[in-house]
Amino acid sequence: MDNVYRKIILGCCLFLLLYCPSSYSQDGFKTVVKLTDLSDEVLLNKMQRNATELLTGINEAFFQNRKPEIRNDVMTDKAKEILNSLWETSPLRCTETQIIERVLQMKREKKYQIRNIPVFIKDVFSENEAKSKEVNNTSDNYEICLTFNSTGKIENICYSLQSNNYERLKNEGATVSEISRREFILEFIENLRTAYNRKDIDFLKKVYSNDALIITGTIIKSEHSDIMNQLGKIRVVYQTQTKKEYIETLKNRIFKYNKYVNIVFDEIKIVKDLKYPDLYGVNLKQLWNTSGYKDVGYLFLMIDFKDENNPTIHVRTWQPEGAEQTKEGIFGLNSFDVVR
């Protein structure tokens, strides 16, 4: 008889869990957003409501194992598209029940951001917990940034740089105009990172120039490699690809055969070309983590911001850890002759 009662109780619990999730979600899934540093109180309140609804919505979807359902007045169609593509690769949730952040007003146009929103990414964390971690712990620290338009509607979601790095890099500009440009560069880098993470091949096709130079380095190992490394004689062989070859590899191999693709950028340096003020070199330490492969290396991007609505990457190089000990060293803006 006890078994019968147990089954009845278990059945009732399952029914409540499966068919009455909303009453639980209101208390258990909610992330409340409180914002400061914006004089327009009406706009501030709208941004708070929209951010709260978005984060609560993705929390509910995460725990109920479904896609997020966010109202049209909370976010734009483009932002919904970004959220859905992120969800297809790696569902995420906010790890805090309350977010208190200041609003950042973008200098270039009337847009606003809130940063430092910590998230847990389902597939990436489960993989990292299941395997020994070969990649630096920074790969486990994820934050997202929300961008709002002038009406308070969310128009972009991206994985963001950590707050201290973002502020430092932005404020290295000597003038207001340079700070504005650096702000835009950092936004571009965050969108680039997010594009890889959500397998957005169309975005990547757009940002790489048709004649882009793409270089990948590989350390050559031999039976004497340990001795050679100790002597500082690491050998790296470089291969070049065209844009077409690079995009095809991403689309038909990396994106197709990996459940998720996650990259993290660290140790970022931004250098402006002395001759061409719209040309910048960006050096990054890249932590690459997919469901089938992971590595750490140095990424260099030569980016042209002459048309700020369409930034273009002319050079992309990747060098493995250890390349800094070779005679070539780490590639930078001075490694390439610029002809315009």
Secondary structure by P-SEA (a helix, b strand, c coil): caaaaaaaaaaaaaaaaccccccccccccbbbbbbccccaaaaaaaaaaaaaaaaaaaaaaaaaccccccccccccaaaaaaaaaaaacbbbbbcccbbbbbbbbbccccccccccbbbbbaaaaaaaaaccccccccccbbbbbbbbccccccccccccccaaaaaaaaaccccaaaaaaaaaaaaaaaaaaaaaaacaaaaaaaacccbbbbbbbbbbbccaaaaaaaacbbbbbbbbbcaaaaaaaaaccccccccbbbbbbcbbbbbbbcccccbbbbbbbcccccccccbbbbbbbbcccccccbbbbcbbbbbccccccccccccccccccccc
